[in-house]
Amino acid sequence: MVVRQHRVKGGAVAVTVVVGLIASAGCSGAGAVDGDQRGGDPVDAMRRAADVLAAAGSSKARTSMEMATGGTRVTIRGEGAYDFRKHVGRLKVLLPPDPAGADKRRPITELLAPGALYMKNRGAGVPADKWVRVDTTGLADGNLVTGGATDPLAAAELLRGVKDVAYVGQATLGGDDLRHYRGVTDIGRAARAASPHARAALAAAAKGFANDVVAFDAYLDERGRLRKVRHRFNFVNAGRSVAVASTTLLYAFGAAVEVRLPAGRDIFAGKIQS
């Protein structure tokens, strides 16, 4: 398994989830608005999605990240909860078995916070009671891909950079009627319009991705809350093009979210083995 390592605060070296795993294994015209009588202007609805989530407070979340490269396709799944007011979340991320099927791989616990990703059970040589901390403002993808799950709030903040969007029609999810939108967003534009807590990570992604334009499908409920969003990224890893589809589902709004960030003594300060 080949890993990419990042120098992080305190001298520790952190390993990315996605890069190591891969190594082992139409919308309308510019500024288009389609007649969404119930939801109003689709562009405005997308740009306000993060603010509406903040007003909602919190929710449970499920994530799915599908990657395809060199004829190999893998899926990473996550489940947890997110506090949109405090900008923190907790996910349990499950990696697929290795190609030989011998390694079931323990779930990775991830804590999401502005500018940081904390991971437990990630990386050979890391004690079981220690966390690995990654500075997401120094990641080439701003943690839109690295952690194996897109930060739910970052997924919404990314919609602030919407360029083209159209109302597709009604959809049903979990028994609720939702409005389905399809369009493209620009990472650089989103970074400039993002809330302060998300700006640095998105700015890093704007510099690191070969293409700033990201296609998306977004689903909003009658209150304008983002219930599902699917982003499609493309980036180059080790000279190969990698297609990534990241899906975030939000439900059970108002759910309790308990996130306690690790103290400095609980963060691994050594080198992670390949």
For each residue, the residues with C-beta under 8 A, 3 or more apart:
1: 20 21 23 24 98 274
2: 19 20 23 24 238 274
3: 15 16 19 20 23 272 274
4: 15 16 19 20
5: 13 14 15 16 272
6: 13 14 15 16 134 135 138 139
7: 11 12 13 138
8: 12 13 14 132 133 134 135 138
9: 12 133 135
10: 133 264 267 269
11: 7 269
12: 7 8 9 132 133 267 268 269 270
13: 5 6 7 8 270 271 272
14: 5 6 8 119 123 132 133 134 272
15: 3 4 5 6 20 122 123 132 272
16: 3 4 5 6 19 20 134 139 146 147
17: 20 21 76 93 95 108 119 122 146 147 148
18: 21 22 65 67 76 145 146 147 148 244
19: 2 3 4 16 22 23 146 237
20: 1 2 3 4 15 16 17 23 24
21: 1 17 18 24 25 67 74 76 95 96 148
22: 18 19 25 67 69 72 74 237 242
23: 1 2 3 19 20 237 238
24: 1 2 20 21 98 99
25: 21 22 72 74 98 99
26: 182
27: 32 164 165 166 182 183 184 215
28: 32 34 164 165 166 183
29: 32 164
30: 163 164
31: 43 163 164
32: 27 28 29 164 165 166 183
33: 36 41 42 43 165 166 167
34: 28 42 166 167 168
35: 167
36: 33 39 40 41 42 45 167 179 181
37:
38: 179 222
39: 36 42 45 167 179 220 224
40: 36 44 45
41: 33 36 44 45
42: 33 34 36 39 45 46 165 166 167 181 183
43: 31 33 46 47 162 165
44: 40 41 47 48
45: 36 39 40 41 42 48 49 179 181 220 224
46: 42 43 49 159 160 162 165 181 183 185 218
47: 43 44 159 160 162 193
48: 44 45 51 52 224
49: 45 46 52 53 156 159 160 218 220 224 226 229
50: 53 54 84 153 156 157 159 160 194 195 198
51: 48 54 55
52: 48 49 55 56 223 224 225 226
53: 49 50 56 59 84 152 153 156 225 226 250
54: 50 51 57 84 85
55: 51 52
56: 52 53 59 84 223 225 253 254
57: 54 83 84 85 253 254
58: 81 82 83 84 85 253 254 255 256 257
59: 53 56 81 82 84 152 250 251 252 253 254 255
60: 79 80 81 250 251 252 255
61: 78 79 80 81 82 89 91 152 248 249 250 251
62: 77 78 79 248 249 251
63: 77 78 79 91 93 149 150 152 246 247 248 249
64: 75 76 77 78 246 247
65: 18 75 76 77 78 145 148 149 150 244 245 246 247
66: 73 74 75 244 245 246 247
67: 18 21 22 73 74 75 76 242 243 244
68: 72 73 242 243
69: 22 72 237 240 241 242 243
70: 240
71:
72: 22 25 68 69
73: 66 67 68
74: 21 22 25 66 67 96
75: 64 65 66 67 96
76: 17 18 21 64 65 67 93 94 95 96 148 149
77: 62 63 64 65 93 94
78: 61 62 63 64 65 91 92 93 94 110 148 149
79: 60 61 62 63 91 92
80: 60 61 89 90 91 92 110
81: 58 59 60 61 89 90 255 256 257
82: 58 59 61 88 89 90 112 152 153 250 257
83: 57 58 86 87 88 89 257 259
84: 50 53 54 56 57 58 59 87 152 153
85: 54 57 58
86: 83 257 259
87: 83 84 113 114 153 197 198
88: 82 83 111 112 113 257 259 261
89: 61 80 81 82 83 111 112 151 152 153 257 259
90: 80 81 82 109 110 111 112 257 258 259
91: 61 63 78 79 80 109 110 112 149
92: 78 79 80 107 108 109 110
93: 17 63 76 77 78 107 108 109 110 147 148 149
94: 76 77 78 105 107 108
95: 17 21 76 105 108 148
96: 21 74 75 76 105
97: 101 102 103 104 105
98: 1 24 25 101 102 103 105
99: 24 25
100: 103
101: 97 98
102: 97 98
103: 97 98 100
104: 97
105: 94 95 96 97 98
106: 121
107: 92 93 94 121
108: 17 92 93 94 95 119 120 121 122 148
109: 90 91 92 93 119 120 121
110: 78 80 90 91 92 93 117 118 119 147 148 149
111: 88 89 90 117 118 119 131 259 261 262
112: 82 88 89 90 91 116 117 143 147 151 152 153
113: 87 88 116 117 118 259 261
114: 87 197 198 201
115: 135 136 137 197 200 201
116: 112 113 133 134 135 136 261
117: 110 111 112 113 133 134 136 143 146 147
118: 110 111 113 131 132 133 134 261 262 267
119: 14 17 108 109 110 111 122 123 131 132 134 147
120: 108 109 130 131 132
121: 106 107 108 109 128
122: 15 17 108 119 126 132
123: 14 15 119 126 132 268 272 273
124: 272 273 274
125: 270 271 272 273
126: 122 123 130 132 268 270 272
127: 130 268
128: 121
129: 266
130: 120 126 127 266 267 268
131: 111 118 119 120 262 266 267 268
132: 8 12 14 15 118 119 120 122 123 126 267 268 272
133: 8 9 10 12 14 116 117 118 262 267
134: 6 8 14 16 116 117 118 119 138 139 143 146 147
135: 6 8 9 115 116 138 139
136: 115 116 117 139 142 143 146 201 204
137: 115 142 200 201 203 204
138: 6 7 8 134 135 204
139: 6 16 134 135 136 142 143 146 201 204 205 208
140: 204 205 207 208 209 235
141: 144 145 146 204 205 208 209 233 235
142: 136 137 139 154 201 202 203 204 205 206 208
143: 112 117 134 136 139 146 147 150 151 154 201
144: 141 150 151 154 155 158 205 231 233 246
145: 18 65 141 150 233 235 244 246
146: 16 17 18 19 117 134 136 139 141 143
147: 16 17 18 93 110 112 117 119 134 143 150 151
148: 17 18 21 65 76 78 93 95 108 110
149: 63 65 76 78 91 93 110 246 248
150: 63 65 143 144 145 147 154 155 231 246 248
151: 89 112 143 144 147 154 155 201
152: 53 59 61 63 82 84 89 112 155 156 248 250
153: 50 53 82 84 87 89 112 156 157 197 198
154: 142 143 144 150 151 157 158 198 201 202
155: 144 150 151 152 158 159 226 229 231 246 248
156: 49 50 53 152 153 159 226 229
157: 50 153 154 160 190 194 195 198 202
158: 144 154 155 161 185 187 190 202 214 216 231
159: 46 47 49 50 155 156 162 185 190 216 218 226 229
160: 46 47 49 50 157 185 189 190 193 194
161: 158 185 186 187 188 189 190 191 192 193
162: 43 46 47 159 165 183 184 185 186
163: 30 31 183 184 185 186 189 213
164: 27 28 29 30 31 32 183 184
165: 27 28 32 33 42 43 46 162 181 182 183 184
166: 27 28 32 33 34 42 181 182 183
167: 33 34 35 36 39 42 179 180 181
168: 34 171 180 181 182 217
169: 180
170: 177 178 179 180
171: 168 177 178 179 180 219
172: 175 176 177 178
173: 176 178 219 227 228 249
174: 251
175: 172
176: 172 173 221 227
177: 170 171 172 221 222
178: 170 171 172 173 219 220 221 227 228
179: 36 38 39 45 167 170 171 219 220 221
180: 167 168 169 170 171 217 218 219
181: 36 42 45 46 165 166 167 168 217 218 219 220
182: 26 27 165 166 168 215 216 217 218
183: 27 28 32 42 46 162 163 164 165 166 215 216 218
184: 27 162 163 164 165 213 214 215 216
185: 46 158 159 160 161 162 163 189 190 213 214 216
186: 161 162 163 189 190 212 213 214
187: 158 161 190 191 202 205 206 209 212 213 214
188: 161 191 192 206 212
189: 160 161 163 185 186 192 193 212
190: 157 158 159 160 161 185 186 187 193 194 202 206
191: 161 187 188 194 199 202 203 205 206
192: 161 188 189 199
193: 47 160 161 189 190
194: 50 157 160 190 191 198 199 202
195: 50 157 198 199
196: 199
197: 87 114 115 153
198: 50 87 114 153 154 157 194 195 201 202
199: 191 192 194 195 196 202 203
200: 115 137 203 204
201: 114 115 136 137 139 142 143 151 154 198 204 205
202: 142 154 157 158 187 190 191 194 198 199 205 206
203: 137 142 191 199 200 206 207
204: 136 137 138 139 140 141 142 200 201 207 208
205: 139 140 141 142 144 187 191 201 202 208 209
206: 142 187 188 190 191 202 203 209 212
207: 140 203 204
208: 139 140 141 142 204 205 235
209: 140 141 187 205 206 212 233 234 235
210: 234 235 236
211: 234
212: 186 187 188 189 206 209
213: 163 184 185 186 187
214: 158 184 185 186 187 231 232 233
215: 27 182 183 184 231 232
216: 158 159 182 183 184 185 229 230 231 232
217: 168 180 181 182 228 229 230
218: 46 49 159 180 181 182 183 226 228 229 230
219: 171 173 178 179 180 181 226 227 228 229
220: 39 45 49 178 179 181 224 225 226 227
221: 176 177 178 179 224 225 227
222: 38 177
223: 52 56
224: 39 45 48 49 52 220 221
225: 52 53 56 220 221 250 253
226: 49 52 53 155 156 159 218 219 220 229 250
227: 173 176 178 219 220 221 249 250 251
228: 173 178 217 218 219 247 248 249 250
229: 49 155 156 159 216 217 218 219 226 247 248
230: 216 217 218 245 246 247 248
231: 144 150 155 158 214 215 216 245 246
232: 214 215 216 243 244 245 246
233: 141 144 145 209 214 243 244 245 246
234: 209 210 211 241 242 243 244
235: 140 141 145 208 209 210 241 242 244
236: 210 239 240 241 242
237: 19 22 23 69 240 242
238: 2 23
239: 236
240: 69 70 236 237
241: 69 234 235 236
242: 22 67 68 69 234 235 236 237
243: 67 68 69 232 233 234
244: 18 65 66 67 145 232 233 234 235
245: 65 66 230 231 232 233
246: 63 64 65 66 144 145 149 150 155 230 231 232 233
247: 63 64 65 66 228 229 230
248: 61 62 63 149 150 152 155 228 229 230
249: 61 62 63 173 227 228
250: 53 59 60 61 82 152 225 226 227 228 253
251: 59 60 61 62 174 227
252: 59 60 255
253: 56 57 58 59 225 250
254: 56 57 58 59
255: 58 59 60 81 252
256: 58 81
257: 58 81 82 83 86 88 89 90
258: 90
259: 83 86 88 89 90 111 113
260:
261: 88 111 113 116 118
262: 111 118 131 133 266 267
263: 266 267
264: 10 267
265:
266: 129 130 131 262 263
267: 10 12 118 130 131 132 133 262 263 264
268: 12 123 126 127 130 131 132 272
269: 10 11 12
270: 12 13 125 126
271: 13 125
272: 3 5 13 14 15 123 124 125 126 132 268
273: 123 124 125
274: 1 2 3 124
